[in-house]
Amino acid sequence: MAGVALAGAAFAKEARSAYLGAIVEDSDSGTILFEDNPDGVSPPASMTKLMTFAVIHDKLQDGSLKLDTPVTVTAADSKIGGTQVWLKEGEVFSVEELLYAMMIQSGNDAAHALARTAAGTPEAFVELMNAKARALGMAHSTFRSPHGLPPANRHIADGDLTTPRDYVVLSRHLLRETDVTKYSGVRERDFGIGQRTPDRVIKMVNHNHLLGKVAGVDGLKTGFTNGAGYCLAATAERNGRRVIVVVMGSPDSKTRDFKVMELIERGFAALPASAAPAVVKTGAAPAAPRTAPAAATTVPVVKTDSAPAAQQASTPKEPAVIFRVIPPSEKKP
């Protein structure tokens, strides 16, 4: 076992230069297949829009919004900054069109317009985001915007914050309970056709460069700010099996994408042979009742030090860990 620990420590040293934290999960069972600093808190940047999507989906489910609900753009929507679809005050788009703009183009203006429409004000919408996080058990997440841009004072502590572990929880919820891949899995789409003059139609290109390039990758969300680094929550489905990978704090997009690709392969290789096929809800029909998956016993477990008692008391019970890198700071003599 000492050799495994040393190998894990060596991998951790190399990996930490490629990201601040990472996690891989079997989407069907919730079993963690790999983790490295999964509870490190940092900004999610535009991955924040996954929580925005979750709250909008709840509004669609309870009937307070519809996909064809018209959204009239305000001056505040048009002045958000960052990545945009360049909304102009007075323009009108449907909720569905703005969902595509938010998930493909990562439009901050689209996210702001959706949040304002759904809850009356962006501030009220952020309260719903945090309530949703608590309901999902995202114990180390705080949201302060619907789009993920840094706060005006540029203090990281005053912006959106989360962890890879919390975001794999959110990603699994979205994959199982919403049609998130309908929007986040689209590689290219035009925005504004029929509503804008041809010179103002925007050809949106998904920021997730793994779509169409890595087998089975079909959605979720990227993020980047100077404070957050490069982040990506990605999912891939192969032969009825699905894994979720979250990487946060990479130094550049190429390093992030390479690590996510590597972890996708690592995840599929670690899936227990007995795992049931993953299910992604499409909204077409209710999901059949699910039975509790059998515990994975075919993959060796690398033992690590247990968490302090105080941490155990405040942290919800987590799925079994199949493989965990042991950093040098935790290596026993």
N, C-alpha and C positions, 0 to 999 in steps of 0.2 A: 504494500500500500504506500510505502514511502516514495517509491518510484513514481506512482501516479500523482502524489502530492507535489513532487518536484516538477513533474511535467506540467501540472496545472499551474504552478506558480510561474513557470517560464512563459506559458501561454498568456497568463494574466498580465505580465509585464509588457508583453508585446501588444496585447489587446487594448490595454488602458490607453496606449498612445493613439489608438484608432477610435476610441469612444470613451465617454465617461461611465456609461452603464449599458447593459444589454440583457435581454431575456428572450427565451424561445419557449413556446407553449404548444401542446397538442390541443387544438381548438375543441375537439369533441369531448375529451375527458377533463380538460383543465390541468392536466399534468405538466409540470414544468420540466422541460427537457434540457435546458441549459440556463444558467444565470451567472452574471458577473457584475457585481455592484448594482443589483437591481433596485435597491432602495435609496440610491443617491438622488437627492433632490436637485432639479435644474429646470430651466424654462423649456416648455415644449414647442415654443414658437408657433408656427401655423398648424402643428398637430392639434392645437387647441380647437380647431374647427371640427374635429371629430366629436368633441363634446357639444359644440354648437349643433352639429347634425343630430346628435342623440336627443337634445331637447326639442328641436324642430320636429323630429319624428314623433315624439310624445304628443306634441300639439296636433299633428296630423291624425294621430290615432284617436285623440279625444274629440276631434271634430272642430276644434277652435281655429284650425287652419285647414285649407285644402290646397292641393298642388296647383290648382288654377286660380287661387286667391291673388288678386292684383296687388302689387307693391309699388307705391308711388315713391320715387326717389326724392329724398330731401337734400338740402344743402349739406347737412351734417354727414349724410351717407357719402356724398361725393367728395368730401374733404379728408377722408380717413388716411390716405397715403399708403406707401408700400405697394405691394403687388395688387393690381386692380383690373377690373374690366371697364374702368373709366365711366362709371355711372354719372349721369348728368341730371341735375335737379329737374324734376318734372317728368322724367322718363318713367314708364310703367312697364314692369316685367312681372311674370308669374313667379310664385314661390318656387316652382319646379325649375324654371330657367335660372333663378338665382342659386339654387342648390347645385346645379351643374357648374355655375361660375365659381362657387365657393370651393367645390371639391376638385375640379379640374385645373382651373386657373389659379386657385387659392386666392380669390378676390377678397381682399379685406373690406372693400366697399360693399360687396354682396353680403358678407357675413354681418356687417353692421346693419344693413337694411333689413335682413331677415330677423335679426335679434330685436330691433326696434318694432317691427311689425308684429312679432309673436308675443311680446311682453309689454309693449307700450313704450318702454325706454330700454336702452342697452343695459343700464344699471339693474333694472328689474330682471332682465334676462340673465345677467350674471348670477343673480341670486338663485335662479332656477338651475343654472349650471352646477353651482356648488351643492344644491340640494340633491341633484342627480348623482353627483360624485359620492356624496354620503350614502345614498341609497344603494349604490353599487359596491360600497366598501372600499372606495379609493381614499384610504386613510391619510395619505401624504400629499394630497392635491388641493390646490387653491386656485380658483379662476378669478380673474379680474377684468377680462375682456372676452368678447365673442370671436376675436380674430387672432390673438397671439402676438400682436405688436408689443414692443417694450413700452413701459410707462414713460411719461414725458421726462421724468427725472433720470431715466436710464438706470435706476437702481434695480438690480435683479430681484431683490427681496420684495419689491413692490409690484412685481408683475405676476403673470401666470406661472405656476410652479407645479411640478408633478414628478413621478418616478417611472422608470421602465416597468416596474411591477404593476403600478396603478394603470398604466396605459395598455398593458396587455389585458387587464381586466376589462377596460372600456372597449378595446378592440374585439374581444371575444363576445361581449354583449352585443355590439353592433352587428357582428357577423351572424349571430344566432337569432337576433330579434328584429333586425331591420334589413332594408334592401341597400345597404351602404355601398356594395360593389356595383350597383346599377349606376352610381354616380362616380365613385372614386376609381372604377376600373376602366373608364373611358379614356382612350389615349388622346384623341383630338375631337374638337367640336367647335362649331362657329357660334358666336354669341351676338345676338342682335339682328339676325336675318329677319326681314319683314318689319322690323321696328326701328331700324336705323338706316341711314344712307349707306351705300356700299363702302364708302371710305371710312365709316365708323364701325363696321362689323369687325369683330375681333376673332381671330383664329386662335382658340385656346389649345394649348399643348400641356398635357399632364406633366407635373414636376416629378412624378415617380418614374424614373428612367428604367425601372425593371419591368414595367409593363411591356409585354410583347417580346422581351429579351430573355427572361428567365422563365422556364417552364412552370406554368400554373399560377404565376403571380397575377392577381386580379383585383388589387385594390388596397384601400386605406390611404395613408396621408404622409406627406413630407413636411418638414419645417426647417426654417433657418432664420436666425438673427445673429448678430455679433455676440450677444450674451449667451445664446443657447447653443451655438455651433450648429452642425448639420444633424437633423433628426429624421427618423423614418419609422413609422409603424407599417409593416408590410405583411401580407398574407399570401399563401400559395396553396392551391389544391391540386393533388395528383391522385388519380385512381380512387377517389372517394375519401382521401385522407387530407387533412388540412393542418397546416402549422401557421403560427403567428410569430413574427419577429419584431421586437422593438429595440432600436438602437438610438441612443441620445448622446449628443455632445461630440460628434466626430469633427475633425479639423477641416475637412473639405468634403464635397459631395462624392468624389470618386472613392475616397477611403470608406465613407459611409456605405455606398452602394456595394463595394466589394465585400465588406464585412457582413452586410445583410445577405448577400448571395451565399457567402460561406456558411452563415448560420442557418439559412433555409435548408441547405444540403445536410448540415449537421443534424437539424431537427428531424428531417425525414428519415435519416439513418438511425436515429434513436427511438423512433416510434415503436412501441410494443407491437408485436405481430398480431395480438388479439384485440387491438383497439378497433372500435366500431367506426364506420365511415362518418366523416364530419357532415354536419347539416348546416346549410346557410339559408336562412329564412328569406323568401322572396316576396312575401306579402300576398301570394296567390291563394294560399290555404293555410289553416292553422297547423302548427307542427304537432305531430303525434306525441303522446306522452312518452317521456324518456326514462329509461331505467338507469340506475346508478352503474357506471362502468366498473368492470373488475379491476382490482388493483394491479398495477404493472409489477411483474416479478421477474421479467426476463432480462432486464438490463441491470448491470451491477450499479450499486449506489456508492458514490464517493462520500464518506462521512466527513462532516465538518463540525466545528464547535457550535454548540447550541447558543441561541440568542439569550441575552440577559433576561432574568425573570421579569423585570419591569417591562421590557419590550414585548415579551411573550404575552403579558397580560393585556396590552393595548393593541396588539396586532391580531386581526382575524386569522383563523386557521387557514393555512395555505395548502395547495395540492402537493403531492410528493415530488421531490426533486430527483430527477434522473441523473443529471450531471451538473456539478457546480465547480467552477474554477476556485481553487484555494489560493488567495493572494498571499504574498510573503508575510504580511502582518498577522495572518492567522495560522501560519505554519507552526506546528509544534516542534520543539527541539528533538 
